C-alpha cells in the first residue's frame, strides 16, 4: 500500500493507523506503524556560465571581435544548472530582452528535469539595431521555472555594448 505526502513534509516521524472492517463483524485488529520522514531536499536553479558569439555562423552575424555592437546579431549560450541537492522537475526558462533590442528565434525553453549537479545549455540570439540609442547596459531577465513553483529563480544576464 503506497503512502505519499506533499512537499512540505518535515524531518521526523509519522504514525499511521491501519484498520480493516469486515462486513460480518470479524474486523482485524488495528495496526499502528511509525515511519521516519525526511523533508524534501530542494533544488537550486541558477545560471552558472554564459558566453557570447558574434561571428557570422549559426544564429549570429557580426565581426568576430567578441563585443556586442550595433547592427550585429549576437548568439548567447547560457548554462542553467541545478546546484542544489534535490531534483528539479520540468524546468523552463523564459527570457525578457533588454529595452530596444530584439530576439531572433526562441525566447522560451523547456529543459526537462535536472538532477543535482546537472545542467542544460540554452542558446538564444538577439539583434541590436544600428539605430539603437539606449543604455550600453543590456540586461536580459531570465525567469527559471520549476514544476513546484517555489523552486524557480529569476536572474539577470548583464551584457553590455562595446565591451
Buried (B, 14 or more C-beta within 10 A) or exposed (E): EEEEEEEEEEEEEEEEEEEEEEEEEEEEEEEEEEEEEEEBEBBBBBBEEBEBBBEEEEBBBBEEEEBBBBEBBBBBEBBBBBEBEBBBEEBBBBBBBBEEBEBBEEBEBEBEBBEBEBBBEBBBBBBBEEEBEEEEEBBBEBBBBBEBEEBBBEBEBEBEBEE
